[in-house]
Amino acid sequence: MLRYAALAFGAIIIASPAEAISRYTSTAMSCAEVQARIASEGAAIMRYQSRNNPTLPRYDRYVANEQLCPVGHIGARDTIPTADRAHCPVLRCKPEIKERLFRRPWVFSN
């Protein structure tokens, strides 16, 4: 019986539609367009050229709110270049570091 339940569950997972994340070039859009696209889709991958090395492409996943970040990540403010602004504010997921796990009382004791 358990085998049939697992088989049915697997069939449901395979039959469900896949949610693909959209990819855009941020420098081809205005800052308002980038923010609207992220807000309407919830998350998007934005690509742009590196500020330090223009031959190096950069990309990251940007989200509309922190609830769309994976477990163990938090929403962090970031900026990306767009067609009309050098620093367009967006929200990016980054790993959460539990500082209390790395705290060493013997190093900072007074």
PECOR-V428718 format. One record per pair of residues at least 12 apart in sequence whose ideal C-beta (glycine too) atoms are under 8 Angstrom apart, sorted by the first residue. I is the first residue (numbers start at 1). GAP is how many residues later the second one is. D is the distance in Angstrom with one decimal. If there is no record, write none. Layout:
# PECOR-V428718
i = [I I]
gap = [GAP GAP]
d = [D D]
This chain:
# PECOR-V428718
i = [21 21 21 21 21 22 22 22 22 23 23 23 23 23 24 24 24 24 24 25 25 25 26 26 26 26 26 26 26 27 27 27 27 27 28 29 29 30 30 30 30 31 31 31 31 33 34 34 34 34 34 35 35 35 38 38 38 38 38 39 41 42 42 42 43 43 43 43 43 44 44 45 45 45 45 46 46 46 46 46 47 48 48 49 51 60 60 60 61 61 62 62 62 62 62 63 63 63 63 64 65 66 68 69 70 72 72 73 73 73 73 74 74 74 75 75 75 76 76 76 76 77 77 77 77 78 78 78]
gap = [20 22 23 24 40 15 19 22 23 21 22 23 24 36 13 20 21 22 23 21 22 23 20 21 22 54 55 56 62 21 22 54 55 56 55 53 54 52 53 54 55 51 53 54 57 49 12 46 48 54 56 53 54 55 24 25 26 52 53 25 23 21 22 26 18 19 20 21 25 17 18 14 15 16 17 13 14 16 34 44 12 32 33 32 30 18 20 32 31 32 16 18 28 29 30 12 28 29 30 27 26 25 25 24 23 23 24 20 21 22 23 19 20 22 16 17 18 15 16 17 18 12 13 14 15 12 13 14]
d = [7.9 5.9 6.5 5.8 7.0 7.5 5.8 5.0 7.1 7.2 4.4 7.9 6.5 7.6 6.4 6.0 7.3 5.7 7.0 7.6 5.1 6.9 4.3 6.8 4.7 5.0 6.4 5.3 7.2 5.2 7.0 5.7 6.3 5.8 6.3 6.0 6.1 5.9 5.5 4.7 7.9 4.5 5.8 4.6 3.8 7.8 6.6 7.2 5.5 5.7 6.9 7.2 7.9 7.0 5.3 6.9 5.5 6.5 7.8 4.9 7.8 6.8 5.1 5.5 5.9 6.8 4.6 6.9 5.4 7.4 6.0 5.7 7.1 5.4 7.6 6.5 6.7 5.6 5.6 7.4 4.3 5.8 5.2 7.8 7.2 7.7 8.0 5.7 7.1 6.4 7.5 7.5 4.5 6.2 5.4 6.6 5.4 7.3 6.0 7.2 7.1 7.2 7.7 3.8 6.7 6.3 5.8 4.3 6.2 5.7 6.1 7.2 6.4 4.7 4.8 7.4 6.4 7.2 5.5 7.3 4.5 6.3 7.7 6.4 7.8 5.6 7.1 4.3]
